[in-house]
Amino acid sequence: MWNYEKRLEFPVNIKNPNPMLAQAIISQYGGPDGEMGASMRYLSQRYSMPDRKVAGLLTDIGVSVL
């Protein structure tokens, strides 16, 4: 049913690795102030909303950030 191919959409050729830049990029995705943290906050706050439209909006924002 599923066909999984482990290949990138675009080829990546790293000529000069930069660990400091890599650390900054990773912290923006997975750090406490990163995109994943923001997405999880939106998705968890939706359960405390009394209005269903606002809960739906928070769900849409949280999913689109991922």
CORGICOR-V457507 format. One record per helix or strand of 3 or more residues. SS is the DSSP state (H for helix, E for strand). FROM is the first residue (numbers start at 1). TO is the last residue. If there is no record, write none. Layout:
BEGIN
ss->[SS | SS]
from->[FROM | FROM]
to->[TO | TO]
END
This chain:
BEGIN
ss->[H | H | H]
from->[19 | 35 | 52]
to->[30 | 48 | 65]
END
